[in-house]
Amino acid sequence: MLLILILCATGTAMLTVLAIDYGRRRGLIDAPGQRRSHRAPTPRGGGAAPVATLLVVISALGLRGTLAAWDAVALGTALFAVAVIGWVDDHRPLGPGQRLAVHAGAALLAVGMLLPDAAPWVWPLAALAVMVAINLCNFMDGINGLAVSQAGLVAALLGVMLGFVDPAMATLAFGMAVACLGFLPFNFPRARIFLGDVGSGALGLMVGLLGLLAWREGAAGLAALALLPSAFLIDGGLTLAARARARKNLARAHREHLYQWLVRSGASHAAVTTAYAGWTLAMGAFFLLRPQGEWSLVAGLYLAGGLLWWQGRRRVLTRRRRRALR
């Protein structure tokens, strides 16, 4: 496993260097703007590097027989499909309908292959959860290091639990975590390249599918699994609810997530990303101590997170209003 992890980190780093050069030559540049949180033109599409690394790891584990062939095909096919539609979108922006159609197809295919014996009603719910993971990671990929650090942390925590039941799946989870780590120096604390849709969507997909595998193998219960992405679910869910209440266009790009308000109020990208990582590590501690979890505990932690979100947003908005009146 150690050799695989070293290759994941070094391979991702080398591919990211190539992606930076490719993005500059092809003009795949995100310019600063009203709905963006960065101040300098920055290449996008760097997420192709960790995705390529993951595809190689999945293929290698499948060919060696350490990962069931059916699982390898499901994971590899879904990952490739989501990455390709993201890659196309990075080059030529697509409509949300086209992206969602591919996301839905990839999620349904993977869920059907990974959970063949599940009750029929489980498939659409599991596919919906995977689609939420894909799009939530995309929505929250708005400041340096946030999405890739969260995906890496969740993968590492899942790897710990999968290690008790299936070493091959644990290797895949740790491989994803190390691939994220290999990309992180290029995206945090200063961004030389962004993940782009090719990376954010694909990493979100893998988080969702690794979670389903951990549940399938009995390594973790659904309650405990709900804790790991709670930073994104709380910020993304409450922001969406707030925009719906204000009757704003939910499909339109914006800067109204808490992490974006914090940066706009003067907090650094590094400070906000570190704070979100701290929350996820805290949830990870509960996850590792109580891998099956209890819904009452999850509900209480989500309530605490929601109160922190509300209080943080309230303070930021109050501070901005006071500045506007000066």
RAJOTA-V878995 format. One record per residue. RES is the residue in three letters. NEAR is the number of other C-alpha atoms within 8 Angstrom. D_FIRST is the distance of its C-alpha to the first C-alpha in Angstrom with 1 decimal. Layout:
# RAJOTA-V878995
res->[RES;RES]
near->[NEAR;NEAR]
d_first->[D_FIRST;D_FIRST]
This chain:
# RAJOTA-V878995
res->[MET;LEU;LEU;ILE;LEU;ILE;LEU;CYS;ALA;THR;GLY;THR;ALA;MET;LEU;THR;VAL;LEU;ALA;ILE;ASP;TYR;GLY;ARG;ARG;ARG;GLY;LEU;ILE;ASP;ALA;PRO;GLY;GLN;ARG;ARG;SER;HIS;ARG;ALA;PRO;THR;PRO;ARG;GLY;GLY;GLY;ALA;ALA;PRO;VAL;ALA;THR;LEU;LEU;VAL;VAL;ILE;SER;ALA;LEU;GLY;LEU;ARG;GLY;THR;LEU;ALA;ALA;TRP;ASP;ALA;VAL;ALA;LEU;GLY;THR;ALA;LEU;PHE;ALA;VAL;ALA;VAL;ILE;GLY;TRP;VAL;ASP;ASP;HIS;ARG;PRO;LEU;GLY;PRO;GLY;GLN;ARG;LEU;ALA;VAL;HIS;ALA;GLY;ALA;ALA;LEU;LEU;ALA;VAL;GLY;MET;LEU;LEU;PRO;ASP;ALA;ALA;PRO;TRP;VAL;TRP;PRO;LEU;ALA;ALA;LEU;ALA;VAL;MET;VAL;ALA;ILE;ASN;LEU;CYS;ASN;PHE;MET;ASP;GLY;ILE;ASN;GLY;LEU;ALA;VAL;SER;GLN;ALA;GLY;LEU;VAL;ALA;ALA;LEU;LEU;GLY;VAL;MET;LEU;GLY;PHE;VAL;ASP;PRO;ALA;MET;ALA;THR;LEU;ALA;PHE;GLY;MET;ALA;VAL;ALA;CYS;LEU;GLY;PHE;LEU;PRO;PHE;ASN;PHE;PRO;ARG;ALA;ARG;ILE;PHE;LEU;GLY;ASP;VAL;GLY;SER;GLY;ALA;LEU;GLY;LEU;MET;VAL;GLY;LEU;LEU;GLY;LEU;LEU;ALA;TRP;ARG;GLU;GLY;ALA;ALA;GLY;LEU;ALA;ALA;LEU;ALA;LEU;LEU;PRO;SER;ALA;PHE;LEU;ILE;ASP;GLY;GLY;LEU;THR;LEU;ALA;ALA;ARG;ALA;ARG;ALA;ARG;LYS;ASN;LEU;ALA;ARG;ALA;HIS;ARG;GLU;HIS;LEU;TYR;GLN;TRP;LEU;VAL;ARG;SER;GLY;ALA;SER;HIS;ALA;ALA;VAL;THR;THR;ALA;TYR;ALA;GLY;TRP;THR;LEU;ALA;MET;GLY;ALA;PHE;PHE;LEU;LEU;ARG;PRO;GLN;GLY;GLU;TRP;SER;LEU;VAL;ALA;GLY;LEU;TYR;LEU;ALA;GLY;GLY;LEU;LEU;TRP;TRP;GLN;GLY;ARG;ARG;ARG;VAL;LEU;THR;ARG;ARG;ARG;ARG;ARG;ALA;LEU;ARG]
near->[5;5;6;9;11;8;8;15;14;9;11;15;11;8;9;14;8;8;12;13;8;8;13;10;7;6;7;12;10;8;8;10;6;4;7;8;12;7;6;6;9;11;15;14;17;15;15;14;14;14;13;9;12;13;11;8;11;13;10;8;12;13;8;7;8;8;12;8;9;8;10;13;9;12;12;11;10;12;14;9;11;15;15;9;11;15;13;10;11;13;7;6;7;8;6;6;6;8;11;8;8;11;12;11;8;13;14;11;10;13;13;9;10;10;9;7;4;7;6;6;6;8;13;9;8;10;12;10;9;13;12;8;12;16;10;12;14;12;8;11;11;10;10;14;14;12;12;13;13;12;13;14;12;14;14;12;10;13;14;9;14;14;11;8;9;9;9;9;11;14;11;12;13;12;13;14;14;12;15;14;11;14;16;11;8;10;13;10;9;7;11;9;12;13;14;13;15;19;16;16;15;15;13;16;15;10;12;12;12;11;10;9;9;13;11;8;10;8;13;13;11;9;11;16;12;9;11;12;11;11;11;11;9;12;12;12;9;9;11;9;8;8;11;10;7;6;6;7;7;7;4;5;5;5;9;7;10;11;8;12;13;12;12;8;9;6;9;7;11;10;8;12;13;8;8;11;11;8;9;15;9;8;11;12;8;10;14;9;6;8;13;11;13;8;7;6;8;13;8;8;8;10;8;8;10;10;8;8;11;8;8;9;11;8;8;11;9;8;9;9;8;8;7;6;5;4]
d_first->[0.0;3.8;5.5;5.2;6.3;8.7;10.0;10.5;12.6;14.4;15.0;16.4;18.5;20.0;20.8;22.4;24.7;25.8;26.4;28.6;30.7;30.9;32.0;34.7;36.0;36.2;37.7;35.1;36.2;36.6;39.9;40.9;43.1;44.7;41.8;39.0;37.8;37.1;39.8;38.7;38.1;34.3;32.4;30.6;28.0;25.1;23.0;22.7;20.0;17.3;18.6;18.2;14.6;14.1;16.2;14.2;10.9;13.2;14.9;12.0;10.8;14.5;15.5;13.1;14.6;11.6;13.2;17.0;18.9;21.3;18.8;17.2;20.8;21.9;19.2;19.4;23.2;23.8;21.6;23.3;26.7;26.5;25.2;28.0;30.7;29.5;29.5;33.0;34.1;33.0;35.2;38.0;38.3;38.6;40.4;38.7;39.7;37.8;34.5;34.9;35.7;32.4;30.5;32.4;31.8;28.0;27.8;30.1;28.3;24.9;26.4;28.5;25.6;23.2;26.1;28.4;29.9;30.7;34.3;35.7;36.4;32.8;31.8;34.0;33.1;29.3;29.9;32.1;29.4;26.9;29.8;30.5;26.9;27.2;30.5;30.1;27.2;29.6;32.5;30.8;29.5;32.5;31.7;29.3;25.8;26.7;25.1;21.8;21.4;22.3;19.9;17.0;18.2;18.7;15.3;13.8;16.3;15.8;12.0;13.3;15.8;13.8;11.4;14.7;15.5;12.8;9.1;9.0;11.2;9.4;6.4;9.5;11.2;9.0;8.8;12.5;13.0;11.6;13.6;16.5;16.1;16.3;19.5;21.0;22.7;24.6;25.9;26.4;28.7;30.6;29.7;29.7;28.6;28.4;25.9;28.8;29.1;26.4;23.8;25.4;26.1;22.8;20.8;23.4;22.9;19.2;20.0;22.6;20.7;17.7;20.5;22.1;19.1;18.8;22.5;22.5;20.1;22.1;19.5;22.1;25.7;27.4;29.2;26.1;24.4;27.6;27.1;24.0;25.8;29.1;29.6;29.7;31.5;34.2;34.8;34.7;36.7;39.3;39.8;40.3;42.8;44.6;45.0;46.2;48.7;50.0;50.3;48.1;46.5;43.0;41.7;42.9;40.6;41.4;40.4;41.1;37.8;37.8;35.3;37.6;40.7;39.1;38.4;41.9;43.4;42.1;38.6;36.0;33.0;30.8;32.7;32.5;28.8;28.1;30.5;28.8;25.4;27.2;28.4;25.1;23.6;26.7;26.2;22.6;24.0;26.3;23.6;21.4;24.6;26.1;23.5;26.3;28.7;32.4;34.2;36.8;34.2;32.7;36.3;37.2;34.2;35.0;38.6;37.7;35.7;38.5;41.0;39.0;38.8;42.6;43.5;41.4;42.9;46.3;46.2;45.1;47.7;50.4;49.6;49.8;53.1;54.6;53.6;55.3;58.5;58.8]
